[in-house]
Amino acid sequence: MLSRTADHLYWMSRYTERAENTARMLDVNYQTALLGQTEAAEERSWRGLLSISELLPAYTQRHKAVRAREVMDFMVKDESNPSSILSCLGAARENARAVRGTLTTEVWETQNQTWLEVKRLVSSDSFERDPSQFFEWVKFRSHLSRGVTVGTMLMDESLHFMRLGTFLERADNTARLVDVKFHGGATDFMDASTAKDQEGDFYHWSAVLRSVSAFEIYRKVYRDVIRPERVAELLILKADMPRSLHASLVEVLNNLERVTSDPESETLRRAGKLRAQLQYGRIDEILATGLHAFLTQFLDRVNDLGVHVSREFLVPVT
């Protein structure tokens, strides 16, 4: 496959996944804010969200204060922000258009219709009337895109590059979400001293789980009250949790193995090493050495893996 074609397919999927993950992070912050917070706590929450995506400097250049409405507008419909939902879906559509002949009609029409519809939604007052409904729509369109891709594309290199982009992006975003939500958790990480703290923690961690569609999964796996260390274990180490770091790296490695012809590929080696760390890791060891440090290192290694994917398979970054 031509590296330019692979590049467009890879980034089409990354941008679609990024739009979905941005919607998930915005939704969990929005839902948490509805529970009632002090002004300082609310500002910390939205500032943390900007930090997840490394957008705080860009935001502060345009806005004087960190407020919910301005942050949501910036991350949903500001076209000057390349990571906004509108910008990501536009970039996904442009990458799809560039390789229109490689895609099935269903995949192209799904990407194109998503772009046309999101432009209509942000130009109307639909988003302002009900942000949660808009975020659900973004997630649904991403699910639809993945389903149509898997259901209609030939299982060749084109599909594998698309899946590779999806799961590298998912690993990156899940790690960022876990880091910021645990770093600034509701109360003390391992304990809540009062009934009020316990109630607040329940809603905080429930919202985090719902942001990655894991609330029902948590109940099924642990059959117990929601505890932050188990939330961390589920989202980092559980290979059968679809949005966990472990599950994402399994998919990254599987798809890399299908597109490389070099068994000594450095990209493949790095992906395998990172997957092994998650496969044999234990949450008590991670917490003992520091969750923030672990996730920071993980993000660095995922970013490095993305650089190696680009060098080995895609259009070189100039």
C-alpha positions in Angstrom: 0.0 0.0 0.0 1.2 3.6 -0.8 2.3 5.3 2.4 0.2 8.4 1.5 -3.0 6.2 1.3 -2.1 4.5 4.6 -1.5 8.0 6.2 -5.0 9.2 5.2 -6.7 6.1 6.5 -4.8 6.2 9.7 -5.6 9.8 10.4 -9.2 9.5 9.3 -9.7 7.0 12.1 -7.6 8.9 14.7 -9.6 12.1 14.2 -12.9 10.3 14.4 -11.8 8.6 17.7 -10.5 11.9 19.0 -13.8 13.6 18.4 -15.6 10.8 20.3 -13.1 11.0 23.2 -13.5 14.8 23.4 -17.2 14.4 23.6 -16.8 11.8 26.4 -14.6 14.0 28.4 -16.8 17.1 28.0 -19.9 15.1 28.9 -18.4 13.8 32.2 -17.4 17.3 33.2 -20.8 18.7 32.3 -22.6 15.9 34.2 -20.3 16.3 37.2 -21.0 20.1 37.2 -24.7 19.5 37.5 -24.2 17.8 40.9 -23.2 21.1 42.4 -19.7 22.4 42.9 -18.0 25.4 44.4 -16.8 27.9 41.8 -13.2 27.1 42.5 -13.8 23.3 42.2 -15.7 23.8 38.9 -12.8 26.0 37.5 -10.3 23.3 38.5 -12.4 20.7 36.7 -12.6 22.6 33.5 -9.0 23.7 33.6 -8.0 20.0 34.1 -10.0 19.1 31.0 -8.1 21.6 28.9 -4.9 20.2 30.4 -5.8 16.7 29.3 -5.7 17.8 25.6 -2.8 20.2 26.1 -5.1 23.1 25.1 -4.8 25.4 28.1 -2.3 27.8 26.5 -4.4 28.1 23.3 -7.6 28.6 25.4 -6.1 31.3 27.6 -5.0 33.2 24.5 -8.6 33.6 23.5 -10.4 33.8 26.9 -9.7 35.6 30.1 -11.4 33.1 32.5 -11.9 29.3 32.5 -15.7 29.0 32.5 -17.9 26.0 31.5 -19.6 27.6 28.5 -16.5 29.1 27.0 -14.5 25.8 27.4 -17.3 23.8 25.8 -17.6 26.2 22.9 -13.8 26.1 22.4 -13.7 22.3 22.4 -16.8 21.8 20.4 -17.1 24.4 17.6 -14.0 26.6 17.6 -12.5 26.0 14.1 -9.3 27.7 15.2 -8.8 24.8 17.7 -7.5 21.8 15.7 -8.7 19.5 18.4 -12.3 20.7 18.6 -15.0 18.2 17.7 -15.9 20.3 14.6 -12.2 20.4 13.5 -11.7 16.7 14.1 -14.7 15.6 12.2 -13.8 18.0 9.4 -10.3 16.6 9.3 -11.6 13.0 9.3 -13.9 13.8 6.3 -11.0 15.4 4.4 -8.8 12.4 4.9 -11.7 10.1 3.8 -12.2 12.3 0.7 -8.5 12.0 -0.2 -8.8 8.2 -0.4 -12.4 7.9 -1.5 -11.5 5.1 -4.0 -10.1 3.0 -1.2 -13.2 3.2 1.0 -16.5 1.4 0.5 -19.5 3.6 -0.3 -21.0 3.0 3.1 -17.8 4.2 4.9 -17.5 7.4 2.8 -21.2 8.3 3.2 -21.0 7.8 6.9 -18.0 10.2 7.2 -19.5 12.7 4.8 -23.0 12.7 6.5 -21.4 13.1 9.9 -19.6 16.2 8.7 -22.7 17.7 7.1 -24.8 17.0 10.2 -22.3 18.4 12.7 -22.1 21.6 10.8 -25.9 21.9 11.0 -25.9 21.1 14.7 -23.3 23.7 15.7 -24.8 26.4 13.6 -28.2 25.9 15.2 -28.8 26.1 19.0 -29.1 22.3 19.4 -25.8 22.1 21.2 -26.6 24.9 23.6 -30.1 23.5 24.4 -28.8 20.1 25.4 -25.1 19.5 25.4 -25.4 15.9 26.6 -27.6 15.0 23.7 -25.1 16.5 21.3 -22.2 14.5 23.0 -24.3 11.3 22.7 -24.8 12.0 19.0 -21.0 12.4 18.5 -20.4 9.1 20.2 -23.1 7.4 18.2 -21.6 8.6 14.9 -18.2 7.3 15.9 -19.7 3.9 16.8 -21.5 3.9 13.5 -18.2 4.7 11.6 -16.4 1.9 13.3 -19.2 -0.6 12.7 -19.6 0.3 9.1 -15.8 0.1 8.6 -15.5 -3.4 10.1 -18.7 -4.6 8.5 -18.0 -3.5 4.9 -14.2 -3.0 4.4 -12.1 -5.8 3.0 -9.9 -7.2 5.8 -6.6 -6.0 4.2 -4.0 -3.4 5.0 -6.5 -0.6 4.6 -8.6 -1.9 7.5 -5.6 -2.6 9.6 -4.3 1.0 9.3 -7.7 2.4 10.2 -7.9 0.1 13.3 -4.3 1.0 14.2 -5.2 4.7 14.2 -8.3 4.2 16.3 -6.7 2.2 19.1 -3.5 4.4 19.3 -5.8 7.4 19.8 -8.0 5.6 22.3 -5.0 4.5 24.4 -3.7 8.1 24.5 -7.1 9.6 25.4 -8.0 7.0 28.0 -4.6 7.5 29.8 -5.2 11.3 29.8 -8.7 10.9 31.2 -7.6 8.5 34.0 -4.6 10.8 34.9 -6.5 14.0 35.3 -9.5 12.4 37.0 -7.4 10.6 39.5 -4.8 13.4 40.0 -7.7 15.7 41.0 -10.0 13.1 42.4 -13.1 13.8 44.5 -11.5 13.2 47.9 -8.5 11.3 49.2 -7.6 8.6 46.7 -8.0 5.5 48.9 -10.6 6.7 51.5 -13.5 9.1 52.0 -13.9 10.1 55.7 -17.5 11.2 55.8 -20.8 10.1 54.3 -20.9 13.3 52.3 -17.5 12.6 50.9 -18.5 9.0 50.1 -21.6 10.2 48.2 -19.6 12.7 46.3 -17.0 10.1 45.4 -19.7 7.7 44.2 -21.0 10.3 41.7 -17.5 11.3 40.7 -16.3 7.8 39.9 -19.6 6.8 38.4 -19.3 9.7 36.0 -15.7 8.7 35.1 -16.9 5.1 34.4 -19.8 6.3 32.3 -17.5 8.6 30.3 -15.8 5.4 28.9 -19.0 3.3 28.9 -17.8 1.2 31.8 -20.3 1.7 34.5 -22.2 -1.6 33.8 -19.0 -3.4 33.1 -17.6 -2.4 36.5 -20.7 -3.7 38.3 -20.4 -7.0 36.4 -16.7 -7.5 37.1 -16.4 -6.4 40.7 -20.0 -6.7 42.1 -19.1 -4.1 44.8 -19.2 -0.5 45.6 -17.2 1.8 43.3 -13.6 2.1 44.6 -11.1 4.3 42.8 -8.3 1.7 42.8 -10.6 -0.7 41.1 -11.7 1.9 38.6 -8.0 2.4 37.8 -7.4 -1.4 37.4 -10.4 -1.7 35.1 -9.4 1.2 32.9 -5.7 0.4 32.8 -5.1 -3.4 33.1 -8.3 -5.3 32.1 -7.8 -6.7 28.6 -11.6 -7.5 28.3 -12.6 -3.8 29.0 -12.9 -2.4 25.4 -11.5 1.1 26.2 -8.8 0.1 28.7 -5.1 0.8 28.0 -4.4 -3.0 27.8 -7.2 -3.7 25.3 -6.1 -0.8 23.2 -2.5 -2.0 23.1 -3.6 -5.5 22.2 -5.4 -4.1 19.1 -2.4 -1.9 18.2 -0.1 -4.8 18.4 -2.4 -7.2 16.4 -2.8 -4.7 13.6 0.9 -3.8 13.5 1.7 -7.5 13.1 -0.6 -7.6 10.0 0.9 -4.6 8.2 4.6 -5.2 8.8 6.7 -7.7 6.9 9.7 -7.2 9.1 9.7 -9.4 12.3 12.5 -7.3 13.7 10.5 -4.1 13.3 11.4 -1.5 16.0 7.8 -0.3 16.0 6.5 -3.8 16.6 9.1 -4.3 19.4 8.1 -1.1 21.2 4.4 -2.0 20.9 5.0 -5.5 22.2 7.1 -4.2 25.2 4.4 -1.7 26.1 1.6 -4.4 25.8 3.7 -6.8 28.0 3.9 -4.1 30.8 0.1 -3.9 30.9 -0.4 -7.7 30.5 1.8 -8.5 33.5 1.3 -5.4 35.6 -0.6 -5.2 38.9 -2.6 -2.3 40.1 -1.1 -2.4 43.7 2.4 -2.1 42.2 1.3 0.8 39.9 -0.3 2.7 42.8 2.7 2.1 45.1 5.1 3.6 42.6 2.7 6.4 41.6 -0.2 6.4 39.2 0.6 9.8 37.8 4.2 8.8 37.0 3.0 5.6 35.4 0.5 7.3 33.2 2.9 10.1 32.2 5.4 7.5 31.1 2.7 5.6 29.3 1.7 8.7 27.4 5.3 9.4 26.4 5.7 5.8 25.1 2.4 5.9 23.2 3.5 9.2 21.6 6.8 7.6 20.7 5.0 4.6 19.2 3.0 6.9 17.1 6.2 8.6 15.8 7.6 5.2 14.9 4.4 4.2 13.1 4.7 7.4 11.0 8.4 6.8 10.2 7.9 3.2 9.2 4.6 3.2 7.4 3.2 6.7 6.8 4.1 10.0 5.1 7.2 11.3 7.0 6.5 14.4 9.1 8.4 17.4 7.7 
